[in-house]
Amino acid sequence: MEKIIKKVKSIAFLLMFAVMFAQTSYAAGAAPAGVDTTAMNSLIDIVLWVLRIIIGIGGCIVFLPKIVQGKADENPRDFNAGIAGMVVVGVVFAATFAIKTIFFPGG
């Protein structure tokens, strides 16, 4: 459980970093007229996609074996823990899209 908590803390830190980085540098809505923000918008998109990939792969590495092992051992506790973990991974993955939509409506 402590390993999972450490991973969730890491993911939360990465999300917080992405939000802070994006708030200070994403300038599509607040840029003065004539300023090109295409490069920074592209950088933010790349950072968020890298974060999404890390979240997806990390979640699959941690929780898919738990689901399979719980099913093979006929242990509903492990199986349900794996399903719950995958749901959390899905919510965090979706949160990256929500963060982009909420904080960067122009991008």
Secondary structure, DSSP 8 states (H G I E B T S, - for coil): -HHHHHHHHHHHHHHHHHHHHHHHH--TTT--TT---HHHHHHHHHHHHHHHHHHHHHHHHHHHHHHHHHHHTT-HHHHHHHHHHHHHHHHHHHHHHHHHHHH-TT-
